[in-house]
Amino acid sequence: MMFKAHLKMALASLRSAKIRSFLTMFGVVIGVSSVLIAVSIGQGVKQQVLTQIGQLGDNVVTIIPGKSFTTDSSGTITGFNAVASQGISTLTQQDIESIKKIDGVKSVSPSVYITGVTSSPDRKNYAGGTIIATTPEIKDILASKIEYGEFFTEKDSHKKVVVVGSNVANDLFNQRDPIGRIVTIRGEEFTVRGVLQPAPESPLNVGLNYNNAIYMPLETGKKLTNGATQINQITIELINDKNTAATSNTIKETLLQQHKGQEDFTVMQQQDFMQATDQVFGILTSFVAAVAGISLFVGGVGIMNIMLVSVSERTREIGIRKAVGATNKQIVGQFLLEAVVLSVIGGIVGIALSFVAAYFIRLYTPIEPAISFPIIALAFGVSVAVGVVFGIAPAIKAASKDPITALRKL
């Protein structure tokens, strides 16, 4: 009953000064919405990246040049070097042949990245595509399957044919199925043999974006660059995804022997990508949320300031309540509840505002914020905590007033 009475008084007090109450809770509204939007964007982008990474499947192992990941004795990733793979590759055809002999390996496909500007009769100097020379085996490993046409085969190893991603088809030819049309790469004309199905994308596009890929036969790619190529990636499909870890270790040991004990490469499973992504986004989201939380702190200070003013203005009310028998505990409860109500209403409005912001972010950007119930519960809990923390000092000040002194102001 006492709680209900305090709640009625709190709401009546807020209604009596609507503009001041609104301005007071505005800081909490901005703080809660900022934290919620920051966390939801971080979670949303992380999920988009994980979806993109998860396209290959659990039975795919990727080898890239350089030592990109540092792990501890338990296999947990403790460090990531983003530029390790940017140097000259030491991966060789002999490495590929050695991997093919390992038990559990189903297919192996090297990828050679070729720099160059592409063009078509509809668009000149298109730089949005990633040109990759590879073998036909890649079609069985690709996350995106063929939507139109077909993939090139061993018989096409010296032909000027390409398979393009959905973005390339739209950007170069302004159509979804430009089968048989000509695309010019480094001054040479290639015929479009196939188009890949659209694949999930993320705002950061971690790894290869299949929608922007332009695949050509490996031997054709070597001729296009006069033999000046290096293997930038080896993609391996395993027979059984249950033995991925064991087979990956075998691949690593085999390559160490090939490279005379020098670990100038990185063998990555899908879970390695996901673990690294989770760590990076966890740190970034926490940092951004902490920065956004500063506005929530400012909002809490605003509540405390206004509540202190309110205590001074309502000295006579406090004196009367104490004179008729109100205890210090009841006075504390009354003013503390007012602060909490201010903060909670601000938190609810902030949560609603974050949903509106998330809608427009999805509508006008490629980012898909993920507002989940745990995030909402956390935001609401934080708003309650702000009211309690910043309302306790004014409440104690109100309870500490001497009733006789307060009544003298009547």
C-alpha positions in Angstrom: 0.0 0.0 0.0 2.8 2.4 0.9 4.5 1.7 -2.5 1.2 2.5 -4.3 0.8 5.7 -2.4 4.4 6.8 -3.1 3.9 5.9 -6.8 0.8 8.1 -7.0 2.6 11.0 -5.3 5.6 10.5 -7.7 3.3 10.6 -10.8 1.5 13.7 -9.4 4.7 15.5 -8.8 5.9 14.8 -12.3 2.6 15.9 -13.8 2.8 19.2 -11.9 6.1 20.1 -13.7 5.7 18.4 -17.0 8.3 20.4 -19.0 10.9 20.1 -16.3 10.2 16.3 -15.9 10.5 15.8 -19.7 13.8 17.7 -19.9 15.1 15.8 -16.9 14.3 12.4 -18.4 15.5 13.5 -21.9 19.1 12.7 -20.9 18.1 9.2 -19.9 16.1 8.8 -23.1 19.2 9.7 -25.2 21.5 7.6 -23.0 19.4 4.4 -23.1 18.7 4.7 -26.8 22.4 5.4 -27.6 23.6 2.3 -25.7 20.8 0.1 -27.1 21.4 1.2 -30.7 25.2 0.8 -30.3 24.9 -2.7 -28.9 22.2 -3.8 -31.4 24.3 -2.5 -34.3 27.3 -4.4 -33.0 25.4 -7.6 -32.6 23.6 -7.2 -35.9 26.8 -6.6 -37.9 28.4 -9.5 -36.0 25.6 -11.8 -37.0 25.8 -10.7 -40.6 29.5 -11.4 -40.7 29.1 -14.8 -39.1 26.4 -15.6 -41.6 28.8 -14.7 -44.4 31.6 -16.8 -42.8 29.2 -19.7 -42.3 28.5 -20.1 -46.0 31.3 -22.5 -46.6 30.3 -25.1 -44.1 32.1 -27.0 -41.3 33.9 -29.3 -43.7 35.9 -26.6 -45.4 39.5 -25.6 -44.5 41.2 -22.6 -45.8 44.9 -21.9 -46.1 46.3 -18.4 -46.6 49.9 -17.1 -46.7 51.4 -15.7 -43.5 50.8 -16.3 -39.8 47.5 -14.5 -39.3 46.4 -16.1 -36.0 48.2 -16.5 -32.7 46.8 -19.2 -30.4 47.5 -20.5 -26.9 48.0 -24.1 -25.8 44.2 -24.8 -25.8 43.8 -23.5 -29.4 42.0 -20.3 -28.4 42.9 -17.4 -30.6 44.8 -14.7 -28.7 46.0 -12.5 -31.5 45.2 -11.6 -35.1 47.6 -10.0 -37.6 45.4 -8.6 -40.5 48.4 -7.8 -42.8 50.2 -11.2 -42.4 48.7 -12.5 -45.7 49.6 -9.4 -47.7 53.2 -10.4 -48.3 54.5 -12.6 -51.0 52.9 -16.0 -50.8 55.0 -19.1 -50.1 52.3 -21.5 -51.0 53.2 -23.7 -53.9 51.7 -26.3 -56.3 53.8 -28.9 -54.4 51.8 -28.0 -51.2 48.6 -28.6 -53.1 49.7 -32.0 -54.3 50.8 -33.0 -50.8 47.4 -32.0 -49.4 45.6 -34.0 -51.9 47.3 -37.2 -50.6 46.0 -36.6 -47.0 43.3 -39.0 -45.8 39.9 -37.2 -45.4 40.6 -34.6 -48.1 37.9 -34.6 -50.8 39.0 -31.8 -53.1 41.6 -29.0 -53.2 41.4 -25.7 -55.1 44.0 -23.0 -55.3 43.0 -19.3 -55.8 45.2 -16.7 -57.5 44.0 -13.1 -57.2 44.6 -11.0 -60.3 44.6 -7.2 -60.3 42.9 -5.5 -63.1 40.0 -3.4 -64.3 37.1 -5.0 -66.1 34.7 -3.5 -68.7 31.8 -4.4 -70.9 29.9 -2.7 -73.7 27.6 -1.3 -71.0 30.2 -0.1 -68.5 33.8 0.9 -68.8 36.5 0.7 -66.1 34.6 -1.4 -63.6 36.8 -1.9 -60.4 34.2 -3.6 -58.2 35.0 -7.2 -59.1 37.5 -9.5 -57.6 39.3 -11.5 -60.3 40.2 -15.0 -59.3 42.0 -17.7 -61.3 41.2 -21.1 -59.9 40.3 -24.7 -60.8 36.9 -26.3 -61.5 37.0 -28.0 -58.1 36.1 -24.7 -56.5 32.5 -25.2 -57.8 32.0 -28.0 -55.2 33.3 -25.8 -52.4 31.6 -22.6 -53.2 28.9 -21.3 -50.8 27.1 -19.8 -53.8 25.9 -22.2 -56.4 25.4 -21.5 -60.1 22.1 -19.7 -60.9 22.5 -19.3 -64.7 24.7 -21.2 -67.1 27.4 -23.5 -65.9 30.9 -23.5 -64.3 34.0 -24.1 -66.4 35.5 -27.6 -66.6 39.0 -29.1 -67.1 38.4 -28.9 -70.8 38.2 -25.1 -70.5 41.5 -24.8 -68.7 43.0 -22.7 -71.5 39.8 -20.9 -72.6 38.8 -17.3 -72.0 35.7 -17.9 -70.0 34.5 -16.5 -66.7 31.9 -17.2 -64.0 30.7 -14.0 -62.3 28.9 -13.1 -59.1 25.4 -11.6 -59.1 26.7 -8.0 -58.4 29.2 -8.2 -61.3 26.4 -9.4 -63.6 24.2 -6.4 -62.6 26.9 -3.8 -62.5 28.6 -4.8 -65.8 25.6 -5.8 -67.9 22.6 -4.5 -66.0 21.0 -8.0 -66.2 20.9 -11.1 -64.1 21.8 -13.6 -66.8 24.5 -12.2 -69.2 25.4 -15.7 -70.4 27.4 -15.5 -73.6 28.2 -11.8 -73.3 31.7 -10.4 -73.5 33.7 -8.9 -70.6 37.2 -7.4 -71.1 39.8 -8.1 -68.5 43.4 -6.7 -68.8 42.7 -6.1 -72.5 41.5 -9.6 -73.2 38.0 -10.6 -74.1 36.3 -13.3 -72.0 32.9 -15.0 -72.4 30.5 -15.2 -69.5 29.9 -18.9 -68.9 27.9 -18.7 -65.7 26.4 -16.5 -62.9 26.5 -17.4 -59.2 23.5 -17.2 -57.0 23.3 -14.1 -54.8 25.1 -14.8 -51.5 24.6 -13.2 -48.1 26.7 -10.0 -47.6 27.8 -8.1 -44.5 28.6 -4.4 -44.2 32.3 -5.3 -43.5 32.5 -8.0 -46.1 35.0 -10.1 -44.1 36.7 -12.5 -46.5 35.6 -12.9 -50.1 32.3 -11.5 -51.3 31.1 -14.1 -53.7 28.7 -11.6 -55.3 31.7 -9.6 -56.5 33.8 -12.5 -57.7 35.0 -13.1 -61.3 36.3 -16.7 -61.7 38.4 -17.8 -64.6 40.4 -21.0 -65.3 43.8 -21.1 -63.5 45.9 -21.7 -66.6 44.1 -18.8 -68.4 44.9 -16.6 -65.4 48.6 -17.5 -65.6 48.7 -16.6 -69.3 46.8 -13.3 -68.6 49.6 -12.3 -66.2 52.5 -13.8 -68.2 53.0 -16.4 -65.5 53.5 -13.7 -62.8 51.1 -15.3 -60.3 51.2 -16.6 -56.7 48.8 -18.7 -54.8 46.8 -16.5 -52.5 44.6 -19.1 -51.0 44.0 -22.9 -50.9 40.5 -24.0 -50.3 40.0 -27.6 -49.1 36.8 -29.6 -48.9 36.9 -32.5 -46.4 35.0 -35.8 -46.7 33.6 -35.7 -43.2 33.1 -32.5 -41.1 33.3 -34.5 -37.9 37.1 -34.9 -38.4 37.8 -31.3 -39.4 40.0 -30.5 -36.4 42.1 -33.7 -36.8 42.5 -33.3 -40.6 43.4 -29.6 -40.2 46.2 -30.6 -37.8 47.4 -33.2 -40.4 47.3 -30.5 -43.1 49.3 -28.2 -40.9 52.0 -30.8 -40.1 52.3 -31.7 -43.8 52.8 -28.0 -44.8 55.3 -27.6 -42.0 57.4 -30.4 -43.5 57.0 -28.8 -46.9 58.1 -25.4 -45.6 61.1 -26.8 -43.6 59.4 -26.1 -40.2 58.6 -22.5 -41.1 55.0 -21.7 -40.2 54.6 -19.0 -42.9 50.9 -19.9 -43.5 47.6 -20.2 -41.6 45.3 -23.2 -41.6 41.8 -21.9 -40.7 38.6 -23.7 -40.0 35.2 -22.0 -40.0 35.2 -21.9 -36.2 38.5 -20.0 -36.2 36.9 -17.3 -38.4 33.9 -17.2 -36.0 36.0 -17.1 -32.9 38.1 -14.2 -34.2 35.0 -12.3 -35.3 33.3 -12.8 -32.0 36.3 -11.5 -30.1 36.8 -8.4 -32.3 33.1 -7.4 -32.3 32.9 -8.1 -28.5 35.6 -5.5 -27.9 34.3 -3.0 -30.4 30.7 -3.2 -29.1 31.8 -2.8 -25.5 33.9 0.2 -26.4 31.1 1.9 -28.4 28.5 1.1 -25.7 30.8 2.5 -23.0 31.2 5.8 -25.0 27.4 6.0 -25.5 27.0 5.2 -21.8 28.5 8.6 -21.0 25.3 10.3 -22.1 23.4 8.0 -19.7 25.7 9.1 -16.9 25.0 12.7 -17.8 21.3 11.9 -17.7 21.6 10.5 -14.3 23.4 13.6 -13.0 20.5 15.6 -14.4 18.0 13.5 -12.4 20.0 14.0 -9.3 20.3 17.8 -9.8 16.5 18.2 -10.4 15.7 16.0 -7.5 17.9 18.1 -5.2 16.1 21.2 -6.4 12.8 19.4 -5.8 13.8 18.6 -2.2 14.5 22.3 -1.6 11.2 23.4 -3.1 9.2 20.9 -1.1 10.7 21.5 2.3 7.4 22.4 3.8 5.8 19.2 2.4 8.5 17.2 4.0 8.0 19.0 7.3 4.2 18.3 7.3 4.7 14.7 6.4 7.2 14.2 9.3 4.9 16.1 11.7 2.0 13.7 11.0 4.2 10.6 11.6 6.1 9.9 8.4 9.4 8.1 9.0 12.8 8.8 7.4 12.4 5.5 5.6 9.1 6.6 4.1 10.5 9.9 3.0 13.5 8.2 1.4 11.1 5.8 -0.4 9.0 8.6 -1.7 11.8 10.7 -3.3 13.8 7.7 -4.4 10.7 6.3 -6.2 10.2 9.7 -7.9 13.8 9.5 -9.3 13.3 5.9 -10.4 10.0 6.7 -12.1 11.7 9.5 -14.0 14.5 7.2 -15.1 12.2 4.3 -15.9 9.9 6.4 -18.1 13.0 7.8 -19.8 14.3 4.3 -20.3 11.0 3.1 -21.9 10.9 6.1 -24.2 14.6 5.4 -25.1 13.8 1.8 -25.9 11.0 2.8 -28.1 13.2 5.4 -29.8 15.8 2.7 -30.5 13.3 0.6 -32.3 12.4 3.5 -34.5 16.1 4.2 -35.2 16.8 0.5 -35.9 13.9 0.5 -38.5 15.4 3.5 -40.4 18.9 2.0 -40.2 17.6 -1.2 -41.8 15.7 0.8 -44.4 18.5 3.1 -45.5 21.7 1.1 -44.8 23.0 -2.5 -45.3 23.3 -2.8 -41.5 20.6 -4.9 -39.7 20.6 -4.1 -36.0 19.7 -7.0 -33.7 17.6 -5.8 -30.8 16.9 -8.9 -28.7 15.1 -9.3 -25.4 18.3 -9.6 -23.3 19.5 -6.3 -24.7 16.2 -4.7 -23.9 16.2 -6.1 -20.4 19.7 -4.8 -19.9 18.7 -1.3 -21.1 15.7 -1.3 -18.8 17.7 -2.6 -15.9 20.3 0.2 -16.5 17.6 2.8 -16.5 16.3 1.6 -13.1 19.8 1.5 -11.7 20.4 5.1 -12.9 17.3 6.2 -11.0 18.4 4.4 -7.8 22.0 5.5 -7.9 21.4 9.1 -8.7 18.2 9.4 -6.7 19.6 8.1 -3.4 21.4 11.3 -2.4 18.4 13.6 -2.9 16.2 11.1 -1.0 18.6 11.0 1.9 18.8 14.8 2.0 15.0 14.9 2.1 14.8 12.4 4.9 17.5 14.2 6.9 15.6 17.5 7.1 14.5 18.5 10.6 10.6 18.8 10.7 10.6 21.8 13.1 13.0 23.7 10.8 11.0 22.7 7.8 7.7 23.8 9.4 9.1 27.2 10.2 8.9 28.0 6.5 5.1 27.7 6.5 
